[in-house]
């Protein structure tokens, strides 16, 4: 996290507010699984190092930490600060 910046989070987007300037960044895959929360939720990293929570039917089923999700079919995605 950078000092002097405020981060605001929306599902699927990361909104960065810095010195009166707003920047909307879309979250894209591939994702690397960090932790399985349940059969329907995982914590993952994006290629740029952002932590995200992916929710979707069967998202965590049969997955292990370190698995690569190239184009997951998630229902919701949340960016973790």
Secondary structure, DSSP 8 states (H G I E B T S, - for coil): --TT-EEEEETTEEEEEETTEEEEEE--S-EEEEEEEETTEEEEE-TTS-EEEEE-TTTTTT--TT-EESS---SEEEEE-
